[in-house]
Amino acid sequence: MQRAARPFVSVSDLDADKASALKLVPISPALEARLDAYVALLQQWQAKTNLVAPSTLPQLWTRHIADSLQLLGLVPNARRWLDFGSGGGFPGIVLACAMADVGGHVTLVERIAKKAAFLREALRVTGAPGSVMLADIGDNVDRFPQAVDCITARAVAPLHQLIGFAQPLMTSGTTKALFLKGQDVEAELTEATKYWKIQPKLHASVTGGQGWIVEIDSIERRI
């Protein structure tokens, strides 16, 4: 069986998308250099490991990087991050690249060995401060850092499950969770409130479209 051709993304298209992204979330030259190295590595690995949806590659900077960077504005003082289901590195690796400027650290949790290997290589290549845990989220909550500034997750699990993963940590010192969600966010919130007492704040993604950020400061289980 003939393999499908790998989607080709021209340099000019990617540069144009990068310019659009950096208008939405301006960054330092040092952070830009780290993200350039990350993008180059991701393109290399994408040929053998499906890290992002191929259809989104031409909008890698706006669709994935800017989408991740916007979290920094919601918790500007956060230095210790925990990212559930880091996958191709969004938002975890992007946040780790940003933490290199301020002395922070990001713990990335990923259950698939190939993706965990990519994340470790991305941290090495970019010099970003982070660590990778090869683990299933639900089975390893007691192994995660018990006090971080912010928990994140993007395209990993339904919201009510993410809240369940975060709840033990948010009762032991973690102060905030930011979950990136899509157009079904209202339905996911309705489902989540069947199980959890939360007072979420919704933020529309700066990248437009139908993306949302669910901000949660406290979680209590419904009896």
Secondary structure, DSSP 4 states (H G I P E B T S, - for coil): -PPPPPPP--HHHHHHHHHHHHHHS---HHHHHHHHHHHHHHHHHHTTS--S-GGGGGGIIIIIIIHHHTHHHHSTT--EEEEES-TTTTTHHHHHHHHTTTT-EEEEEES-HHHHHHHHHHHHHHT--EEEEES-TTT-GGGS-S--SEEEEESSS-HHHHHHHHHHHHTTT---EEEEE-TTHHHHHHHHTTTEE---EEEE-TT-TT-EEEEES--EE--
